[in-house]
């Protein structure tokens, strides 16, 4: 890898969390070789849904292939061109 950058999204709870943050992130691919999705949550956080589709440019790139229950303190490393959303 010849460079790096970070992108952080703060999600709000369904009860509002003072409306500070996003309720989700649409399906997308990243402009990276690899992506590390790290699940950081507060004490009352239980899990978050992380959806994966095909690789960007493949015929099935819009078909959901996996829905992962992302747990606090865990991380998933995947290809940047692997479409994903939360």
C-alpha positions, 0 to 999 in steps of 0.5 A: 500500500502506498498511502492511507486515509481514514473515514469515520461514521458515527451512527445514532441509535434508533431512539435518536441519540440527540440526532447526532450521527447517521442512521446508516450508510448506503451500499458502496465500495471504497477507493482502496486496496483494503478496508478495515471496518472496526465496530466501536460502540458505547456500553449499551451497544449490542450489534450493528448490521454490516451488509456485503454484496459482490465486488465493484464491476462484477455482474452480481455487484448489487446482489446481497451475499452476506449480512454480518452482525458486527459486534463491538470490539471486532473488526473485518478486513475486506477488499475495498472494491467489495460493496458494503453498507451499514 
